[in-house]
Amino acid sequence: METKQLIEQIKLKKSFLCIGLDVDIDKIPSHLLEETDPVFAFNKAIIDATHHLAVAYKPNIAFYEAYGIKGWQSLKKTIDYINEKYPELFTIADAKRGDIGNTSTMYAKAFFEDLNFDSVTIAPYMGKDSVEPFLAFKNKHTILLALTSNEGAFDFQTKDVEGVPLYQKVLQTSKSYKNSENLMYVVGATKATYLKEIRNIIPESFLLVPGVGAQGGSLDEVCKYGKTQNIGLLINSSRGIIYASKDENFAQKAAGKAKELQQQMAAYL
Amino acid sequence: METKQLIEQIKLKKSFLCIGLDVDIDKIPSHLLEETDPVFAFNKAIIDATHHLAVAYKPNIAFYEAYGIKGWQSLKKTIDYINEKYPELFTIADAKRGDIGNTSTMYAKAFFEDLNFDSVTIAPYMGKDSVEPFLAFKNKHTILLALTSNEGAFDFQTKDVEGVPLYQKVLQTSKSYKNSENLMYVVGATKATYLKEIRNIIPESFLLVPGVGAQGGSLDEVCKYGKTQNIGLLINSSRGIIYASKDENFAQKAAGKAKELQQQMAAYL
């Protein structure tokens, strides 16, 4: 998907909401456990109920890998369902991959070709030749970890490297990578005040912002410091939406939570 | 597996060789393509021919993910085969994962429980709470990326952070993580001279050393600077061994290459 199609969706739906599909079999409504593929049944219901309120969906790959082949099947069915039924949605494989060149190429094939995601999250630690194989795919997006929402972000990401924090070094350095126009970045909502300086380095790039809701980040602060003319933000909420209820009407309850966020977002559009 | 069992194997086999199973369907002998699962057939033949020469096997997860569900099935069959037929072998899921706490727990379950690997490689960028969920598993090992063998390692890993290169900061900081005795580290053979300073920080930890062979690293240099009393090294070779030949006798040819390395290693034991 081209970035301009994503921007069109944002304007059309007055939403820059990304719904995280971190699906834990122990947390989904018990009546779904009778289904052949409870995880897919859950995802399908959530997507059908919320697709008009969100512009992006982000399966968290760990939650599928943890169930082995069965989990991989649920993931495949989920991404295929989105791509067939709602091709306007932007899809993110939250995989946080990154390896030497030929291995990164294999990961890129896995997520961009075999599964046909629009984007994948990537860890920057191994540098240029671990990131560029992803950037080589046309109309696919590489979402590089910059400043994450967790406590451990302070271990290395905020440490000073040649006069700037490591996460800023990552932003600066990545701009020199080949096909860097295909880059987006992860910046956690729990560190929204850092967004001002981040926007000095990457004024236009889209940011995937986790941490609103369950992790305590504020939508207002993220918009205040991070919003661009084209919004430039995808605000992710996972647990706060998908686990709104364990009852039979869980999907409607999830839609209710998504609508609350979408309406807050509409004020910025 | 406990570390002492790994050390016993090293002494018994006079080898600290790890064979990387980076299996690309385009590179395996063509007669295998008639098999139901060519990737597993290839791995099985390689493992049967080399198990007495190596102490560890390292499937590179990207190469399996790239083939989707089929790839995941080949991976599962491979690890199950090793665990059933050669339980003395140390197994490494070369996955380079790392995410916020609850997600890292799901990745740990995927590799330590569902697939039953002895260890998994992890990227350190997200810090403490992304690594500790892996360390919580008893008799499982977390192999943290420190200094990788690729060119991009110079983008961030060698940059100065509070007076030391980032990779040294990673080593130092990780020592304070809970259950840090379950840590091993990746240090690329292409940067063997750095091993002297690395050993000042982590004198006893096992190192997984890729980059000997195809990437140009030297076994002698790695041993000179990195060897401990218990060896403390797992030297990985992938392409140099597994793609030694595309003929029907590919497994014997692979064993020949593995034996060359094992005999060089025997001199250090």
Interface residues (C-beta under 8 A of the other chain):
Chain A: D22 D24 N60 A62 F63 E65 A66 Y67 G68 I69 G71 W72 Q73 K76 D94 K96 R97 G98 D99 I100 G101 N102 T103 S104 M106 Y107 K109 A110 D114 L115 A123 P124 Y125 M126 G127 K128 D129 S130 V131 L145 T148 S149 N150 E151 G152 A153 F154 D155 F156 Q157 K159 D160 V161 E162 L166 K169 V170 T173
Chain B: D22 D24 N60 A62 F63 E65 A66 Y67 G68 I69 G71 W72 Q73 K76 D94 K96 R97 G98 D99 I100 G101 N102 T103 S104 M106 Y107 K109 A110 D114 L115 A123 P124 Y125 M126 G127 K128 D129 S130 V131 L145 T148 S149 N150 E151 G152 A153 F154 D155 F156 Q157 K159 D160 V161 E162 L166 K169 V170 T173
